[in-house]
Amino acid sequence: MPYELYPWMHLVGRVLFAMVFIMGGLSHLMSLNALSGYAASRGVPAPKAMTVITGLMILVGGIFVATGWHRFIGAGLIVLFCVPTAILMLPFWKESDPMARAQEMAHFQKDLALAGAALFMAVYAGTSWPMSLGG
């Protein structure tokens, strides 16, 4: 593969990854009542405040990863969102309906996979990232 493509692949890959969190963060903030109601139904304490906090976490985390600026902090914010969200919001082990259980498990695994990818980015945050604001 031509090495000229590497910087573009790096940029496009991190932007695609980050868009999930940027759009999710905007959704948290723009649909605050609906999402805080869902959080309340899952037993999240102070659901409205937590919806705002987590929305800001993933919005900022996504922007930092996409731009490559403060990427360790950005990746960390994403991990700090994904792991508790998987455990608190997607408890598939509590579902008795097989379809609901399978759906919750898929989302649980997705959140853990995204946390793993963010950890991977955090490991390489100290190295040079092409086409980034952080070098």
C-alpha positions as CSV (number, residue, x, y, z in Angstrom):
1,M,0.0,0.0,0.0
2,P,1.4,3.4,-0.9
3,Y,2.6,5.2,2.2
4,E,1.1,8.5,0.8
5,L,-2.3,7.1,1.8
6,Y,-1.4,6.6,5.5
7,P,-2.0,10.2,6.7
8,W,-5.4,10.2,4.9
9,M,-6.4,6.8,6.3
10,H,-5.4,7.9,9.8
11,L,-7.5,11.1,9.5
12,V,-10.5,9.4,8.0
13,G,-10.4,6.6,10.4
14,R,-10.3,8.7,13.5
15,V,-13.0,11.1,12.1
16,L,-15.3,8.1,11.4
17,F,-14.7,6.8,14.9
18,A,-15.2,10.2,16.5
19,M,-18.4,10.9,14.7
20,V,-20.2,8.4,16.8
21,F,-19.4,10.4,19.9
22,I,-19.7,13.8,18.4
23,M,-23.2,13.0,17.1
24,G,-24.1,11.2,20.4
25,G,-23.0,14.1,22.5
26,L,-25.0,16.5,20.4
27,S,-28.0,14.2,20.7
28,H,-27.6,14.1,24.5
29,L,-27.7,17.9,24.7
30,M,-30.5,18.4,22.1
31,S,-32.7,15.6,23.3
32,L,-32.0,16.1,27.0
33,N,-35.5,15.4,28.3
34,A,-36.0,12.2,26.3
35,L,-32.5,10.8,27.1
36,S,-32.6,11.8,30.8
37,G,-36.0,10.1,31.0
38,Y,-34.4,6.9,29.6
39,A,-31.5,7.2,32.0
40,A,-33.9,7.6,34.9
41,S,-35.7,4.4,33.8
42,R,-32.4,2.6,34.0
43,G,-31.8,3.9,37.6
44,V,-29.1,6.4,36.8
45,P,-28.8,8.9,39.7
46,A,-29.4,12.6,38.8
47,P,-30.3,11.6,35.2
48,K,-30.6,15.1,33.8
49,A,-27.3,16.2,35.1
50,M,-25.6,12.9,34.1
51,T,-27.1,13.2,30.6
52,V,-25.5,16.7,30.2
53,I,-22.2,15.6,31.7
54,T,-21.9,12.5,29.6
55,G,-23.1,14.4,26.5
56,L,-20.3,16.9,27.0
57,M,-17.8,14.1,27.8
58,I,-18.4,12.3,24.5
59,L,-18.7,15.5,22.5
60,V,-15.4,16.9,23.7
61,G,-13.8,13.4,23.5
62,G,-14.9,13.0,20.0
63,I,-13.7,16.4,18.9
64,F,-10.3,15.8,20.5
65,V,-9.8,12.5,18.9
66,A,-11.0,13.7,15.5
67,T,-8.7,16.7,15.5
68,G,-5.8,14.9,17.2
69,W,-5.6,17.7,19.8
70,H,-5.4,16.5,23.5
71,R,-6.0,13.0,22.1
72,F,-5.1,11.2,25.3
73,I,-7.8,13.2,27.2
74,G,-10.3,12.7,24.4
75,A,-9.8,9.0,24.3
76,G,-10.0,8.8,28.1
77,L,-13.3,10.7,28.1
78,I,-14.7,8.2,25.6
79,V,-13.5,5.2,27.7
80,L,-14.9,6.8,30.9
81,F,-18.3,7.1,29.1
82,C,-18.4,3.7,27.3
83,V,-17.5,1.3,30.2
84,P,-20.0,2.7,32.8
85,T,-22.7,3.1,30.1
86,A,-22.3,-0.5,29.1
87,I,-22.7,-1.7,32.6
88,L,-25.4,0.7,33.8
89,M,-27.5,1.2,30.7
90,L,-27.2,-2.2,29.0
91,P,-27.6,-4.9,31.6
92,F,-28.4,-7.7,29.2
93,W,-28.1,-10.2,32.0
94,K,-31.3,-8.8,33.5
95,E,-33.4,-9.3,30.4
96,S,-35.7,-12.4,30.3
97,D,-36.9,-11.9,26.7
98,P,-34.4,-13.6,24.3
99,M,-34.7,-10.8,21.7
100,A,-34.3,-8.0,24.2
101,R,-31.4,-9.8,25.8
102,A,-29.7,-10.3,22.4
103,Q,-30.2,-6.6,21.5
104,E,-28.9,-5.4,24.9
105,M,-25.9,-7.8,24.6
106,A,-25.0,-6.5,21.1
107,H,-25.1,-2.9,22.4
108,F,-23.1,-3.9,25.5
109,Q,-20.4,-5.5,23.4
110,K,-20.3,-2.5,21.0
111,D,-19.7,-0.1,23.9
112,L,-16.9,-2.3,25.2
113,A,-15.4,-2.6,21.7
114,L,-15.5,1.2,21.3
115,A,-13.9,1.6,24.8
116,G,-11.2,-0.8,23.6
117,A,-10.6,1.2,20.4
118,A,-10.4,4.4,22.5
119,L,-7.8,2.7,24.8
120,F,-5.8,1.7,21.8
121,M,-5.9,5.4,20.7
122,A,-4.8,6.5,24.1
123,V,-1.8,4.2,24.0
124,Y,-0.6,5.9,20.8
125,A,-1.6,9.4,21.9
126,G,2.1,10.2,22.6
127,T,3.2,9.3,19.1
128,S,2.9,11.5,16.1
129,W,-0.5,11.5,14.5
130,P,-0.6,12.7,10.9
131,M,-2.8,15.6,9.9
132,S,-3.6,16.4,13.5
133,L,-3.5,19.5,15.7
134,G,-1.4,17.7,18.2
135,G,1.4,16.6,15.9
